[in-house]
Amino acid sequence: MAEEFRSAKIDVEQGKRLYKALTATSDELFQVLLDPEMQVLRSILKNQSLSEDHLLTLLKRRDLTEDLLKAIYQLEMVKGSHRLQVALVKNPGTPGPVVLALLPFLHLFELVDLCLIPGVTPDQKFAAERAILQRLPTIELGNKMTLARRATATVVGEILKGGETRLVEICLSSPRLREVAILQFINGATSSAETISIIARHSKWKLRPNLRLAILKNRRTPAIWFTLFLPQLRTADVRNLLTSRSLNQAQKKLVQDELKKRGSG
């Protein structure tokens, strides 16, 4: 009997909260937004006083269910509100299909911010990075420079691959750039004598053994770097350079001369 009474009391209390969600005034709605019950929050969406500010407040919560977030996405209000679209994308509970549908509406640096905010899910980050990469060919140089300074390792690495001299310098100074991206660039078709030299003299990267070897295996590398780097290599590494088919004749002669100096020609 006591159990039935408690159950009835709970039903009555929930009914009151549901009714409040449907009928609350604009000011009262902000209090209702704190309700832990998803069904109550779902009822808020039918309230005539519901505004963009209410939804923005609601979307700051990190405990919202996928069903509730889908229901918010389907509101007519969301279609005309950029702020709501951004807030939905940034909520970690928003389902992947909804995020993908909204990403095209986000500005370039909103996508960058999404990648970097604490708590972003791997799926959200991957989707945002892919959206940025799809836009790269049409992004003007100034924005690419900003991207090279602020974006994730994946995006910075992709910008580096383009081989634009001014962008290469900025990318190399990015704290997020990975060594593997530089190796891929050196070995790729877009590296040039100038950009290879930029890497070879960069204070952060010039001492990396793997990068030095990659530089010395590139036929576009200027002779000066053979002169500077070869004396610091192990004899075994210098010998291995001679087996590289990518070296031109002038480069091979520099390697052979280094071996002769060591008495290993």
Secondary structure, DSSP 8 states (H G I E B T S, - for coil): -HHHHHHHHHHHHHHHHHHHHHH--HHHHHHHTT-S-HHHHHHHTT-TT--HHHHHHHTT-S---HHHHHHHHTSHHHHT-HHHHHHHHHSTTS-HHHHHHHGGGS-HHHHHHHHHSTT--HHHHHHHHHHHHHHGGGS-HHHHHHHHHHS-HHHHHHHHHT--HHHHHHHHT-TT--HHHHHHHHHSTT--HHHHHHHHT-TTTTT-HHHHHHHHT-TTS-HHHHHHHGGGS-HHHHHHHHT-TT--HHHHHHHHHHHHHTT--
